[in-house]
Amino acid sequence: MQKHQSFNEYLRNLYGCKVFKVSIDANFTCPNRDGTKSFGGCIFCDERGSSTRVHKKKTPIKEQTLENIKIRKTRYKAKKFIAYFQSFSNTYDSVENLKFLYDSAIRVHPDIVGLSISTRSDCIDEEKLKLIASYRKFLPFVSIELGLQSMHDRTLKLINRQEGLDDFIKAYHLIKKYNLHLCTHIMLGLPNETKEDMLQTAKFLSKLNIDGVKLHNLIVLKNTELEKIYLDKKFKPLSYDEYIDIAKDFINILPNSCIIHKMAGSAHPEDIVDSNYWIYKKKQEIENILSKKNQ
């Protein structure tokens, strides 16, 4: 297996120390939830939209940021931080409002040294990227995280993504025009996808020479459309061994320059439908195994 840098290694080389992400919920929504394109979102997405359960949505960004920094400084002796706008589509607003929100996070503490923004391909444009790129004047690391999930339009339609591969390709070229780091979220184990389907997505990303990847194992969360499909026995999540096998081969296809931001997803135990789902006990083991294979 090829050697890829983990995100932690990349940041340590960039800053000379371990850097921690500070998750921020800016009370965004998504065009796939508010009726612009659809209601309810992707079939795997719950009402928190990948939120970490840390904050209520009404908590001001400044308070969220400072509280998270304090916790990490106390618990981990952390010194440097990346402001991470995580939940839902964090460019889904006007440029003026986005500037206010981003500034509210990155300018509240001198140890914030980076900015990471999670969003959808259909929620970015030239003006928004000009704003985001402007932060590179004083932040060494500025990243856009896009949820591609799969390159296959048939799968994207099945999971109610309400955007296609062409949307991602258009966004990719825009983001690279502004020389921003692009991390792509990929979901392994989506309904009706074979291992070869998933590896085709890896080959597609390799041709783009993508900057970074977050791998997620598809987890069945409560109060989602996927839960209904799972309970009707129309979908079966990947087993632990299946995930290791696919993730290993997926990573091996990616170019050496691709940074592995995450090797497996997770969720709060109370949110997962199957109380025996292996991610509870296996996430660290997965990361250890894939890290060893990635040498």
C-alpha positions in Angstrom: 0.0 0.0 0.0 1.2 3.5 -0.8 2.2 5.9 1.9 -0.2 8.8 2.4 0.0 11.6 5.0 -2.7 11.6 7.6 -4.3 15.0 8.2 -2.7 15.1 11.6 0.7 14.5 10.0 0.1 17.2 7.4 -0.8 19.8 10.0 2.1 18.9 12.3 4.5 19.4 9.4 2.8 22.7 8.5 2.6 24.2 12.0 5.3 22.3 14.0 2.7 21.0 16.5 -0.5 19.0 16.8 -3.4 21.1 15.6 -7.0 20.6 16.7 -10.2 21.4 14.9 -12.9 23.4 16.7 -16.3 22.4 15.4 -18.8 25.3 14.9 -22.5 25.1 14.3 -23.5 28.4 12.6 -27.2 27.4 12.3 -27.0 26.8 8.5 -29.4 24.7 6.6 -29.2 23.0 3.2 -31.0 23.5 -0.1 -31.8 19.8 0.1 -33.7 20.3 3.4 -35.3 23.8 3.2 -37.4 23.0 0.0 -35.2 24.8 -2.5 -34.4 21.4 -4.0 -36.0 19.0 -1.6 -37.1 18.4 2.0 -35.5 16.0 4.5 -32.0 15.9 3.0 -30.0 12.9 2.0 -31.4 9.6 3.2 -28.6 9.1 5.7 -28.6 12.7 7.1 -30.3 13.4 10.5 -31.6 16.7 11.8 -28.2 17.7 13.1 -26.5 17.4 9.7 -23.2 15.9 11.0 -23.3 18.1 14.1 -21.3 16.9 17.1 -24.0 17.4 19.7 -21.7 19.8 21.5 -23.8 23.0 21.2 -27.3 24.1 20.8 -27.8 25.9 17.5 -28.6 29.3 19.2 -25.2 29.4 20.9 -23.2 32.4 19.5 -20.2 31.5 17.3 -17.8 33.4 19.5 -18.9 31.5 22.6 -18.8 28.1 20.8 -15.3 28.8 19.6 -13.9 30.1 22.9 -15.5 27.2 24.8 -14.1 24.6 22.5 -10.7 26.1 22.6 -10.7 26.2 26.4 -11.8 22.5 26.6 -9.0 21.4 24.2 -6.4 23.5 25.9 -7.3 22.0 29.3 -7.8 18.4 28.1 -5.1 18.0 25.5 -2.7 21.0 26.1 -3.6 22.1 22.6 -1.8 25.1 21.2 -3.2 25.7 17.7 -6.7 25.4 16.2 -8.7 25.3 13.0 -12.1 26.8 13.0 -14.3 24.2 11.4 -17.8 25.1 10.1 -19.2 21.6 10.1 -23.0 21.2 10.2 -25.0 21.3 7.0 -24.0 23.7 4.1 -21.7 26.4 5.4 -21.7 28.6 2.4 -25.5 28.6 2.0 -25.9 32.4 2.6 -25.0 35.8 1.3 -21.4 36.8 1.1 -22.0 39.5 3.6 -23.4 37.1 6.2 -20.8 34.6 5.5 -18.0 37.1 6.2 -19.6 38.0 9.5 -20.0 34.4 10.5 -16.4 33.4 9.5 -14.9 36.4 11.1 -16.9 35.7 14.3 -14.9 32.5 14.6 -11.4 33.1 13.3 -10.8 36.5 14.9 -11.7 35.7 18.5 -8.5 34.0 19.5 -4.9 34.4 18.4 -4.3 30.6 18.3 -6.7 30.0 15.5 -4.5 29.3 12.5 -6.8 27.8 9.9 -10.3 27.7 8.5 -12.2 24.7 7.2 -15.7 25.0 5.7 -18.0 22.0 4.9 -20.5 22.6 2.1 -22.2 21.3 -1.0 -21.1 21.8 -4.6 -24.2 23.7 -5.5 -23.7 26.2 -2.6 -20.5 27.9 -3.8 -19.7 30.5 -6.5 -17.0 32.9 -7.5 -17.9 35.6 -4.9 -18.0 33.2 -2.0 -14.7 31.7 -3.0 -13.1 35.1 -3.3 -14.1 35.7 0.3 -12.8 32.4 1.5 -9.6 32.7 -0.4 -9.0 36.1 1.2 -8.4 34.4 4.5 -5.3 32.9 3.1 -3.6 36.2 3.5 -3.2 35.5 7.3 -4.2 31.8 7.7 -1.7 29.2 6.5 -4.5 26.6 6.0 -7.9 27.3 4.4 -10.0 24.3 3.2 -13.3 23.6 1.5 -14.9 20.2 2.3 -17.3 18.9 -0.3 -19.6 16.0 0.1 -19.3 14.0 -3.1 -20.2 10.7 -1.5 -20.0 8.8 -4.8 -19.2 9.5 -8.4 -22.2 7.6 -9.6 -25.3 9.7 -10.5 -27.6 6.7 -10.0 -26.4 6.4 -6.4 -26.7 10.2 -5.8 -30.3 10.0 -7.1 -31.0 7.0 -4.9 -29.8 8.8 -1.7 -31.7 12.0 -2.6 -28.5 14.0 -3.0 -30.2 16.4 -5.4 -26.9 17.2 -7.1 -24.8 15.2 -9.5 -21.2 14.5 -10.6 -21.3 17.5 -12.9 -22.0 19.8 -10.0 -18.9 18.5 -8.2 -16.7 18.8 -11.2 -17.8 22.4 -11.7 -17.1 23.2 -8.0 -13.8 21.4 -8.1 -12.5 23.6 -10.9 -13.8 26.8 -9.2 -12.1 25.9 -5.9 -8.8 25.0 -7.5 -8.9 28.3 -9.4 -8.6 30.0 -6.0 -5.9 27.6 -4.8 -7.9 26.3 -1.8 -7.3 23.0 -0.3 -10.2 20.6 -1.3 -11.2 17.7 0.9 -13.8 15.4 -0.5 -16.2 13.3 1.6 -16.8 9.8 0.4 -19.3 7.3 1.7 -18.5 3.7 1.5 -21.3 1.2 1.6 -24.0 3.2 -0.1 -27.1 1.2 -1.2 -26.7 -1.0 -4.3 -23.0 0.0 -4.7 -20.5 -2.8 -5.3 -16.8 -2.7 -4.3 -16.0 -1.9 -7.9 -18.4 1.0 -7.9 -16.6 2.4 -4.9 -13.2 1.9 -6.4 -14.3 3.7 -9.5 -14.9 6.7 -7.3 -11.4 6.4 -6.0 -10.0 6.3 -9.6 -12.1 9.4 -10.5 -10.6 11.3 -7.5 -7.1 10.1 -8.4 -7.5 11.5 -12.0 -8.4 14.9 -10.4 -5.3 14.6 -8.1 -7.6 15.5 -5.2 -6.0 17.3 -2.2 -7.6 15.3 0.5 -10.3 12.7 1.3 -12.5 11.8 4.3 -13.8 8.3 4.2 -17.1 7.5 5.9 -18.7 4.1 6.6 -22.4 4.5 6.0 -24.0 4.5 9.4 -27.8 4.0 9.9 -29.0 6.9 12.1 -32.3 7.2 13.9 -34.9 9.5 12.3 -33.6 9.2 8.8 -35.0 7.7 5.6 -32.1 5.2 5.7 -33.5 3.9 9.0 -36.8 3.0 7.3 -34.9 1.2 4.5 -32.8 -0.7 7.0 -35.7 -1.7 9.2 -37.5 -3.0 6.1 -34.4 -5.2 5.5 -33.7 -3.5 2.1 -30.3 -2.4 3.1 -27.4 -4.0 5.0 -24.4 -1.9 6.2 -20.9 -3.1 5.4 -19.4 -5.4 7.9 -16.1 -4.5 9.7 -14.1 -6.8 7.4 -15.8 -5.6 4.3 -15.1 -2.0 5.2 -11.4 -2.7 5.9 -11.0 -4.4 2.6 -12.7 -1.7 0.6 -11.1 1.3 2.4 -7.6 -0.3 2.0 -8.0 -0.6 -1.7 -9.7 2.8 -2.0 -6.8 4.6 -0.3 -4.2 2.6 -2.3 -5.7 4.0 -5.6 -5.4 7.6 -4.5 -2.2 9.6 -5.4 0.5 9.8 -2.8 -0.1 13.5 -2.5 -3.7 12.9 -1.3 -4.0 13.6 2.4 -6.3 11.2 4.4 -8.3 13.4 6.6 -10.4 10.6 8.1 -10.4 6.8 7.7 -13.8 6.0 9.2 -16.8 7.9 10.3 -18.6 7.8 13.7 -21.7 8.9 15.4 -23.1 9.4 18.9 -24.1 5.9 20.2 -27.6 7.1 21.0 -28.2 8.1 17.4 -27.2 4.8 15.8 -30.1 2.4 15.1 -28.1 -0.9 15.6 -26.7 -0.9 19.2 -24.3 -3.7 18.1 -22.8 -1.8 15.2 -19.1 -2.3 15.1 -18.0 1.3 14.9 -18.5 1.7 18.7 -15.5 -0.5 19.3 -13.6 -0.6 16.0 -13.0 3.0 14.9 -9.6 3.3 16.4 -8.8 -0.2 15.4 -9.7 0.7 11.8 -7.5 3.7 11.8 -4.6 1.7 13.2 -5.0 -1.1 10.7 -5.3 1.3 7.7 -2.4 3.4 8.9 -0.2 0.3 9.1 -1.3 -0.8 5.7 -0.6 2.7 4.4 3.2 2.2 4.6 
